Amino acid sequence: MSAKNQGTNGTANDTAGAKSPMQSAIDAALSGLSTEFHNFVADVEDLLKASSMLSGEDIAGIKAKLEERVAAARESIGQVGDTITEKSRGTIKGIDDFVRDRPWQAAGIGVAAGLLIGLLLIGSASRSRQRP
């Protein structure tokens, strides 16, 4: 299962640059998942190419290999979900702490964000009405 190890060895964190720790962790997990998926697809393609020339023993071996790949893919998906959940909880806790420590600043940020979104929507609507 070298593909699984490639996605979890931290290489995405080493080259992340300005990415947030959460984004880096998600990228690393998704990279591992992508590798597992590509390996699985390659195995299925090999099976389809060789299916007309396979004996019973060959089919059993390929079936075992595919089951192993499916199990690895499921594990990778679980790891991605766990990583996202863990990082999201940390981010939400940080936001909650900020709002509790600085309620007026948080309210001001919310009002400013709402105003900005409203202005963008109004500008978008007026531009779409002007087009023939």
C-alpha positions in Angstrom: 0.0 0.0 0.0 2.7 2.5 -0.9 0.1 4.9 -2.4 -1.5 5.4 1.0 1.8 6.2 2.6 2.6 8.7 -0.1 -0.4 10.8 0.7 0.2 10.9 4.5 3.9 11.5 4.7 3.6 15.3 5.0 5.0 16.2 1.6 2.2 18.6 0.9 2.9 20.5 4.1 6.6 20.9 3.1 5.7 22.6 -0.2 2.5 24.4 0.9 4.0 27.9 1.0 1.3 30.4 2.1 -1.4 27.7 2.5 -3.1 27.4 5.9 -2.4 24.4 8.0 -6.0 23.2 7.4 -5.7 23.5 3.6 -2.3 21.7 3.7 -3.7 18.8 5.7 -6.7 18.6 3.4 -4.5 18.7 0.3 -2.3 15.9 1.7 -5.3 13.7 2.5 -6.9 14.3 -0.9 -3.6 13.6 -2.6 -3.5 10.2 -0.9 -7.1 9.5 -1.8 -6.4 10.5 -5.4 -3.4 8.1 -5.6 -5.6 5.3 -4.2 -8.3 6.0 -6.7 -5.9 6.0 -9.7 -4.3 2.7 -8.5 -7.8 1.2 -8.2 -8.8 2.4 -11.7 -5.5 1.0 -13.1 -6.2 -2.4 -11.5 -9.8 -2.4 -13.0 -8.4 -1.5 -16.4 -5.9 -4.4 -16.2 -8.7 -6.7 -15.2 -10.8 -5.7 -18.2 -7.9 -6.1 -20.6 -7.0 -9.5 -19.4 -10.5 -10.8 -18.6 -10.8 -13.0 -21.7 -7.6 -14.9 -20.9 -8.0 -15.5 -17.2 -8.3 -18.8 -15.4 -10.2 -19.3 -12.1 -7.0 -18.8 -10.1 -6.2 -15.6 -11.9 -9.7 -14.2 -11.3 -9.4 -15.1 -7.5 -6.1 -13.3 -7.3 -7.4 -10.2 -9.1 -10.5 -10.2 -7.0 -8.3 -10.3 -3.8 -6.2 -7.4 -5.2 -9.3 -5.3 -6.0 -10.8 -6.0 -2.6 -7.5 -4.8 -1.1 -7.6 -1.6 -3.2 -11.2 -1.0 -2.2 -10.4 -1.4 1.5 -7.4 1.0 1.1 -9.6 3.6 -0.7 -12.2 3.3 2.0 -9.5 3.9 4.6 -8.3 6.9 2.7 -11.8 8.4 2.5 -12.2 7.9 6.2 -8.9 9.6 6.9 -9.9 12.6 4.7 -13.2 12.9 6.6 -11.4 12.7 9.9 -8.8 15.3 8.9 -11.4 17.7 7.6 -13.5 17.2 10.8 -10.6 17.7 13.1 -9.3 20.8 11.3 -12.8 22.3 11.0 -13.4 21.8 14.8 -10.2 23.7 15.5 -11.1 26.5 13.1 -14.7 26.8 14.5 -13.3 26.9 18.1 -11.0 29.7 17.1 -13.8 31.6 15.5 -16.0 31.0 18.6 -13.2 32.2 20.9 -12.7 35.4 18.8 -16.5 36.2 18.8 -16.7 35.6 22.6 -13.6 37.7 23.3 -14.5 40.6 20.8 -18.2 40.6 20.2 -18.3 44.2 18.8 -15.5 43.5 16.4 -17.2 40.3 15.3 -20.5 42.2 14.7 -18.6 44.9 12.7 -17.0 42.2 10.6 -20.3 40.6 9.9 -22.0 43.9 9.0 -19.0 44.8 6.7 -19.2 41.4 5.0 -22.9 41.6 4.5 -22.6 45.1 3.1 -19.9 44.0 0.7 -21.9 41.0 -0.5 -25.0 43.2 -0.9 -23.0 45.7 -3.0 -21.6 42.9 -5.2 -25.0 41.4 -5.7 -26.5 44.8 -6.6 -23.6 45.5 -9.1 -24.0 42.1 -10.6 -27.8 42.5 -11.0 -27.5 46.0 -12.6 -24.8 44.7 -15.1 -26.9 41.8 -16.1 -29.9 44.1 -16.8 -27.8 46.4 -19.0 -26.8 43.5 -21.3 -29.0 43.2 -24.4 
